[in-house]
Amino acid sequence: MRIVFNRMLGKYRSILTVSTGVTLFVAAFSYLGALQSLELSFYDAFMRSRPPETIDQRIVLVTVDEATLARLPQWPLSDADLARAIEAIAAQSPDVIGLNLYRNVPINPGSERWLEVARQTENLIGVEKIGFPKVDPPQILAELDRVAFVDVPIDLDQRQRRAFLSVRKSDLGHRDKSPDPDLPSNIRLSFAMQLSKMYLDKRGSHPEISQSRQATIPWGKARFQPLVGYEGGYAYGSVPGYQILLDYRAGQPENFTTISLEDVLNNRVPMGTFTRKIVLLGTTAISLENFLYTPYAYGAISAEHATPSLYIQANIVSQIISAVLDGREFLRAAKPTIALLWIWTWAIGFNVAYWAIIISQEAPKLRPGSLGRPLLFGAAGTSLVLIATSYICFRNHLWLPTVTPILAGLGVGLIMLIRQRSSLARLATTDGLTKLANRRYFDVFLDRCWNYKKTRGDLSLLLCDVDFFKRYNDTYGHQAGDVCLATVAEVLADVVRKNDLVARYGGEEFAIVMPCCSIELAERIADKICRAVYQLNLEHRGSDAADRVTISCGIASTSLGEFAQPQDLIEEADRALYLAKQEGRNCYRVLYSFASPASTPSVSSLPTPHPDPEVDRTP
């Protein structure tokens, strides 16, 4: 089993390595917050595209809209009118009343009446703001410990996607006494959480609230799990308080039963409207500027896209009680480890898709520049599948990153394209049999060195030919001939210097370009080549030069004279090679005739090399 696994790992090592590297890089980039706004844009789009839900009949809103505001005797609402409204609502026996209005100062007339009604209405909860700017609660409700904070966490784009359930007093609070003896002394509940708790307490469902901000809270049919940082598409390292994703009731945030405050004050509300309900009293008039922005706000934020905070509080309450009583699933953000695995999986998926596209291309089409469009289409198709999968997960209450894996996939594609272009370029300049440079690249490299030698150093060229190679093929077969050429090629590549180029010039002929190389050094290298090939001991019964495979070399160098063009250097080396063949092969020759055209050609040669195991093969 381990052997099979190792073989598979070796086969797909490139895919795993590239995918892992890109995943780690993109994840680190995401954790810095660079992709958070894009991730939240997908979050908002997914939120808006969910099918609508039915109205939560357990919640009723008493609102002050623009029309009501115009007909009220005064604003802010007097204590007398507020007391009358609370009395009218309490008369229908609601389970809890939430006063989502700041009442930190008396507003006459009727202050005494308001104090009396507030004391008598034991299920009335007021609000305060504990963040900046701080707003004190109604004094009478603070004295009765019936106050909760109404602060909400806002994202950098001013949209509310999260909700507080509680905070620790050591972090944000300033009061010493807990309003609920069942709570830990260091915990303060949010407005929505306090209303939900009072409503659910009357139904025998009590939460097991912990001091820890990371604890899971079992409560009825629900298990509350807090955001702790770097979850989903967020890049927050530390999340204050106990927060959850605000799972708006699909459709519109304003999808609740509403009653005008004017109807309440004029006793026009049918009996039973508030009975055993959660009643929230607050403003919905945009002119009062008590509003927030939600994922349902398209484009740039403006007043026309705003949602009154009363509706947002109602959504939080509905989310809590629906989860506890009905088992409505919470929208949860993927933990960092799950998100990282998700990104890595899709990086591999993109990589596999790219490989499938490359393999599917016909060989004649595999040239640099031919894969850009297919890979782009592959990236687009895989991205659409990714977005669809992310949306399905979102519909199943799991928020996973979307932009980050797409970026990882594009990164993988870019690396794939670069590597493939490099591979294709290498194939275009490499001989398939010997893995040396081919004739095309030899010409390019020689021209480059020719221009370079004009300003620095001499340029030498070796042409080498395997002796009697046609007879070798006839004697041992073409497959053995291919092996022989590949072996000789390895020797040539091993003997030359690092900056020299060994190329297959054609058939059994090789060319070696040696920049910045004197004729003396070129002769030493040629001598080592002849000796090294001889010492391979490759049997060659058809050779007239030896009983084994040998090689002949011709040398030309610019240090011997002036050459007008690279082709002259090639022709000189070819004449020297021809001379080596004439004089018995298995040797190298150098012509000096090019330097002195009027003189008689002369040669410089060494005796036929003999096997010498101690010979130094280092140039």
Long-range contacts (C-beta under 8 A, 24 or more apart in sequence): 15-348, 15-351, 15-352, 15-355, 16-348, 18-351, 18-412, 18-415, 18-416, 19-344, 19-347, 19-348, 19-350, 19-351, 19-408, 19-412, 20-344, 20-347, 22-347, 22-408, 22-411, 22-412, 22-415, 23-340, 23-343, 23-344, 23-347, 23-408, 25-411, 26-343, 26-347, 26-404, 26-407, 26-408, 26-411, 27-339, 27-340, 27-343, 27-404, 29-407, 30-233, 30-235, 30-401, 30-404, 31-230, 31-235, 32-235, 33-235, 34-235, 35-233, 35-235, 35-401, 35-403, 35-404, 35-407, 36-156, 36-233, 36-234, 36-235, 37-156, 37-157, 38-233, 38-403, 39-232, 39-233, 39-234, 39-401, 39-402, 39-403, 39-404, 40-155, 40-157, 40-159, 40-161, 40-233, 42-233, 42-387, 42-390, 42-402, 42-403, 43-161, 43-232, 43-233, 43-295, 43-394, 43-399, 44-159, 44-295, 44-296, 46-390, 46-391, 46-394, 46-395, 46-399, 47-248, 47-250, 47-295, 47-296, 48-295, 48-296, 49-391, 50-250, 50-251, 50-395, 51-250, 51-251, 52-250, 52-251, 52-252, 52-255, 53-249, 53-250, 53-251, 53-255, 55-255, 55-256, 55-257, 56-249, 56-256, 56-318, 56-321, 56-322, 57-257, 57-277, 58-199, 58-277, 58-278, 58-318, 58-321, 59-256, 59-257, 59-277, 59-278, 59-279, 59-280, 59-314, 59-317, 59-318, 60-94, 60-256, 60-257, 60-258, 60-259, 60-273, 60-274, 60-277, 60-278, 60-279, 60-280, 61-256, 61-257, 61-258, 61-259, 61-279, 61-280, 61-281, 61-282, 61-284, 61-310, 61-311, 61-314, 62-89, 62-258, 62-259, 62-260, 62-261, 62-264, 62-279, 62-280, 62-281, 62-282, 63-258, 63-259, 63-260, 63-261, 63-282, 63-283, 63-284, 63-308, 63-310, 64-261, 64-282, 64-283, 64-284, 64-285, 64-288, 65-260, 65-283, 65-284, 65-285, 66-285, 66-286, 66-287, 67-260, 67-262, 68-260, 68-261, 68-262, 68-285, 69-283, 69-285, 69-287, 69-288, 71-262, 72-261, 72-262, 76-101, 76-107, 77-101, 77-107, 77-261, 78-107, 78-108, 78-109, 78-110, 79-106, 79-107, 79-108, 79-109, 79-110, 79-111, 79-113, 79-114, 80-109, 80-110, 80-113, 80-114, 81-110, 81-265, 82-107, 82-110, 82-114, 83-110, 83-113, 83-114, 83-116, 83-117, 83-118, 84-265, 85-261, 85-264, 85-265, 85-281, 86-117, 86-118, 86-121, 86-124, 86-281, 87-117, 87-121, 88-264, 88-265, 88-267, 88-269, 89-264, 89-274, 89-279, 89-281, 90-121, 90-123, 90-124, 92-269, 92-271, 92-272, 92-273, 92-274, 92-275, 93-274, 93-275, 93-276, 94-123, 94-274, 94-275, 94-276, 94-277, 94-278, 94-279, 95-123, 95-198, 95-199, 95-202, 95-276, 95-277, 95-278, 96-123, 96-125, 96-195, 96-198, 96-199, 96-278, 96-279, 97-121, 97-123, 97-124, 97-125, 97-279, 97-280, 97-281, 98-125, 98-127, 98-191, 98-195, 98-278, 98-279, 98-280, 98-281, 98-282, 98-313, 98-317, 99-124, 99-125, 99-126, 99-127, 99-138, 99-141, 99-281, 99-282, 100-127, 100-150, 100-191, 100-280, 100-281, 100-282, 100-283, 100-309, 100-310, 100-313, 101-127, 101-281, 101-282, 101-283, 102-127, 102-128, 102-129, 102-135, 103-137, 103-138, 104-128, 104-135, 104-136, 104-137, 104-138, 104-139, 114-140, 115-140, 118-144, 119-144, 122-146, 123-198, 125-191, 125-194, 125-195, 125-198, 127-191, 130-167, 130-172, 130-173, 130-174, 130-188, 131-172, 142-175, 145-177, 145-178, 145-179, 145-180, 146-179, 147-179, 148-179, 148-188, 148-189, 148-190, 148-191, 148-193, 148-194, 148-195, 149-188, 149-190, 149-191, 150-190, 150-191, 150-309, 150-313, 151-190, 152-292, 152-309, 152-312, 153-239, 153-240, 153-241, 153-243, 154-292, 157-293, 157-301, 158-293, 158-301, 159-292, 159-293, 159-294, 159-295, 159-297, 159-301, 160-246, 160-292, 160-293, 160-294, 160-312, 161-245, 161-246, 161-294, 161-295, 162-227, 162-243, 162-244, 162-245, 162-246, 163-190, 163-192, 163-243, 163-244, 163-245, 163-246, 163-316, 163-319, 164-190, 164-193, 164-241, 164-242, 164-243, 165-189, 165-190, 165-192, 165-193, 165-217, 165-224, 165-226, 165-241, 165-242, 165-243, 165-244, 165-320, 166-190, 166-193, 166-209, 166-241, 166-242, 167-240, 167-241, 167-242, 168-211, 168-213, 168-241, 171-240, 171-241, 172-240, 172-241, 182-206, 183-209, 184-209, 184-210, 184-211, 186-211, 187-211, 190-316, 191-313, 192-313, 192-316, 192-317, 192-320, 193-316, 193-320, 195-278, 195-280, 195-317, 196-278, 196-317, 196-320, 196-321, 196-324, 199-278, 199-317, 199-321, 200-321, 200-324, 200-325, 203-325, 205-324, 205-325, 213-239, 213-241, 213-242, 219-323, 219-324, 220-323, 220-324, 220-325, 221-323, 221-324, 221-325, 221-326, 221-327, 222-320, 222-323, 222-324, 222-327, 222-328, 222-330, 224-323, 224-330, 225-330, 225-332, 227-333, 230-336, 230-339, 231-333, 231-334, 231-335, 231-336, 231-339, 232-333, 232-334, 232-339, 232-399, 232-400, 232-401, 233-333, 233-399, 233-401, 233-402, 233-403, 233-404, 234-333, 244-319, 244-330, 245-330, 245-331, 245-332, 245-333, 245-399, 246-312, 246-315, 246-316, 246-319, 247-319, 247-330, 247-331, 247-397, 248-294, 248-295, 248-296, 248-315, 248-319, 249-315, 249-318, 249-319, 252-296, 253-294, 253-296, 253-307, 253-311, 253-312, 253-315, 254-307, 254-308, 254-311, 256-311, 256-314, 256-318, 258-284, 278-317, 278-321, 280-310, 280-313, 280-314, 280-317, 282-308, 282-309, 282-310, 282-313, 283-308, 283-310, 284-308, 284-310, 284-311, 329-396, 329-397, 330-397, 331-394, 331-397, 331-398, 331-399, 332-397, 332-398, 332-399, 333-399, 334-398, 334-399, 334-400, 334-401, 338-400, 339-400, 339-401, 339-404, 342-400, 342-401, 342-405, 343-401, 343-404, 343-405, 343-408, 344-408, 346-382, 346-386, 346-405, 346-406, 346-408, 346-409, 347-405, 347-408, 347-409, 347-411, 347-412, 349-382, 349-386, 349-409, 350-378, 350-379, 350-382, 350-408, 350-409, 350-410, 350-412, 350-413, 351-412, 351-416, 353-378, 353-381, 353-382, 354-378, 354-379, 354-412, 354-413, 354-416, 355-416, 358-416, 358-420, 366-424, 367-424, 367-428, 368-421, 368-424, 368-425, 368-428, 369-421, 371-417, 371-420, 371-421, 372-417, 375-413, 375-416, 375-417, 376-413, 378-413, 379-409, 379-410, 379-413, 382-409, 383-409, 431-503, 431-504, 433-482, 433-485, 433-486, 433-504, 434-485, 434-486, 434-489, 434-504, 435-486, 435-489, 436-489, 436-492, 436-493, 436-502, 436-503, 436-504, 436-510, 437-501, 437-502, 437-503, 437-504, 438-503, 438-504, 439-503, 439-504, 439-505, 439-506, 441-501, 441-503, 442-501, 442-503, 442-505, 442-511, 442-513, 445-501, 445-503, 445-513, 446-513, 446-566, 446-569, 446-570, 447-566, 449-513, 449-515, 450-565, 450-566, 450-569, 452-515, 453-515, 453-516, 453-558, 456-516, 457-515, 457-516, 457-517, 458-516, 458-517, 458-518, 458-519, 458-557, 458-558, 458-559, 459-513, 459-514, 459-515, 459-516, 459-517, 459-557, 459-558, 459-569, 460-514, 460-517, 460-518, 460-519, 460-521, 460-522, 460-555, 460-556, 460-557, 460-558, 460-559, 461-511, 461-512, 461-513, 461-514, 461-555, 461-556, 461-557, 461-569, 461-570, 461-572, 461-573, 462-511, 462-512, 462-514, 462-522, 462-525, 462-526, 462-529, 462-553, 462-554, 462-555, 462-573, 462-588, 463-505, 463-509, 463-510, 463-511, 463-512, 463-553, 463-554, 463-570, 463-573, 463-574, 463-576, 463-577, 464-492, 464-509, 464-510, 464-511, 464-512, 464-529, 464-551, 464-552, 464-553, 464-554, 464-577, 465-508, 465-509, 465-510, 465-551, 465-552, 465-553, 465-577, 465-581, 466-508, 466-509, 466-533, 466-549, 466-550, 466-551, 467-540, 467-543, 467-545, 467-546, 467-549, 467-550, 467-551, 467-552, 467-581, 467-585, 467-586, 468-540, 468-542, 468-543, 468-544, 468-545, 468-585, 469-507, 469-508, 471-540, 471-542, 471-543, 472-540, 472-542, 472-543, 472-549, 474-542, 475-540, 475-541, 475-542, 484-538, 484-549, 487-536, 487-538, 488-533, 488-536, 488-549, 488-551, 491-529, 491-532, 491-533, 491-536, 492-529, 494-532, 494-617, 495-525, 495-528, 495-529, 495-532, 495-617, 495-619, 496-525, 496-619, 497-525, 497-619, 500-525, 511-570, 511-573, 517-557, 518-557, 518-559, 519-555, 519-557, 519-559, 519-560, 519-590, 521-619, 522-555, 522-557, 523-555, 523-588, 523-590, 523-604, 523-606, 524-619, 525-619, 526-553, 526-555, 526-588, 527-588, 527-606, 527-609, 528-615, 528-616, 528-617, 528-619, 529-553, 529-588, 530-586, 530-587, 530-588, 530-609, 531-609, 531-611, 531-612, 531-615, 531-617, 532-617, 534-586, 534-609, 534-610, 534-611, 535-611, 535-612, 535-613, 535-615, 537-611, 544-585, 545-584, 545-585, 545-586, 546-586, 550-585, 550-586, 551-586, 552-577, 552-580, 552-581, 552-585, 552-586, 552-587, 552-588, 553-577, 553-580, 553-587, 553-588, 553-589, 554-578, 554-579, 554-580, 554-588, 554-589, 554-590, 554-591, 555-588, 555-589, 555-590, 556-590, 556-591, 556-594, 557-590, 560-590, 560-592, 560-594, 560-595, 561-594, 561-595, 561-596, 563-594, 568-594, 579-603, 580-605, 584-608
